Amino acid sequence: MLNRRVKRRYVSVVYTGSANKAVNAIIRRCSDLFGSIATEKAGIRLVRSDSNVAIIKCRQEQLDNVLAAIALLDPPVVTRDMSGSIKQLRRRLA
């Protein structure tokens, strides 16, 4: 059997305040909605942050849960774009 790497998706979000606080709020909301096991399986991580735009990564099979958690956050966080690679995502945002 082949061991394949997990597919990831990179999501660009616009936030207010600190990037770490925004990602922690996404993780906390995802945990509230879907439980801690699904949140750990999602593997939500901050990859890069600019002035008010952050790029986070998550696993592809949990992408729907992560997008739902982003949409239901109380301090608004807006999803700008999504891609399978960071290079392609930066190219689209520029």
C-alpha positions as CSV (number, residue, x, y, z in Angstrom):
1,M,0.0,0.0,0.0
2,L,1.1,3.5,-0.8
3,N,1.2,6.1,2.0
4,R,0.0,9.3,0.4
5,R,0.4,12.7,1.9
6,V,-2.6,14.5,3.2
7,K,-4.0,17.1,0.8
8,R,-4.2,20.6,2.2
9,R,-6.0,23.7,1.2
10,Y,-4.8,27.2,1.8
11,V,-7.4,29.9,2.7
12,S,-6.8,33.6,2.7
13,V,-8.8,35.5,5.3
14,V,-9.2,39.2,6.2
15,Y,-9.3,39.9,9.9
16,T,-9.1,42.7,12.5
17,G,-6.6,42.6,15.3
18,S,-3.9,40.1,15.6
19,A,-3.4,37.2,13.2
20,N,-2.8,34.7,16.0
21,K,-6.1,35.8,17.7
22,A,-8.0,35.4,14.5
23,V,-6.7,31.8,13.9
24,N,-7.3,30.9,17.6
25,A,-10.9,32.2,17.2
26,I,-11.3,30.0,14.1
27,I,-10.0,27.0,16.0
28,R,-12.1,27.7,19.1
29,R,-15.3,28.1,16.9
30,C,-14.5,24.9,15.0
31,S,-14.1,23.1,18.2
32,D,-17.4,24.5,19.5
33,L,-19.3,23.4,16.4
34,F,-17.7,20.1,15.5
35,G,-15.8,18.9,18.5
36,S,-12.1,18.7,19.4
37,I,-11.4,15.6,17.5
38,A,-12.6,17.0,14.2
39,T,-10.7,20.2,14.9
40,E,-7.5,18.3,15.5
41,K,-8.1,16.4,12.3
42,A,-8.5,19.7,10.4
43,G,-5.0,20.8,11.3
44,I,-5.7,24.5,11.2
45,R,-2.4,26.4,11.2
46,L,-1.3,30.0,10.4
47,V,1.1,30.0,7.5
48,R,1.6,33.7,6.8
49,S,0.1,37.0,7.8
50,D,0.5,40.4,6.2
51,S,-1.1,43.7,7.3
52,N,-4.7,42.4,7.7
53,V,-4.6,39.3,5.5
54,A,-3.7,35.9,6.8
55,I,-3.1,32.6,5.0
56,I,-4.2,29.5,7.0
57,K,-3.9,25.9,6.0
58,C,-6.2,23.0,6.8
59,R,-6.8,19.5,5.5
60,Q,-8.9,19.1,2.4
61,E,-11.4,16.6,4.0
62,Q,-12.2,19.1,6.8
63,L,-12.4,22.2,4.6
64,D,-16.2,22.4,4.8
65,N,-16.1,22.5,8.6
66,V,-13.4,25.1,8.6
67,L,-15.2,27.4,6.2
68,A,-18.4,27.0,8.3
69,A,-16.5,28.0,11.4
70,I,-15.0,31.0,9.6
71,A,-18.5,32.1,8.4
72,L,-20.0,31.8,11.9
73,L,-17.4,33.8,13.9
74,D,-18.6,36.6,16.0
75,P,-15.9,39.1,15.2
76,P,-16.2,39.0,11.4
77,V,-13.5,37.2,9.5
78,V,-13.9,37.2,5.7
79,T,-12.6,34.5,3.4
80,R,-11.0,36.1,0.3
81,D,-9.6,33.2,-1.7
82,M,-8.7,29.5,-1.5
83,S,-6.1,27.4,-3.3
84,G,-4.2,24.1,-3.2
85,S,-0.8,25.9,-3.0
86,I,0.6,29.0,-1.3
87,K,2.3,30.1,-4.5
88,Q,-0.9,30.1,-6.5
89,L,-2.8,31.8,-3.7
90,R,-0.3,34.6,-3.5
91,R,-0.4,35.0,-7.3
92,R,-4.2,35.4,-7.1
93,L,-4.1,38.0,-4.3
94,A,-1.5,40.2,-6.0
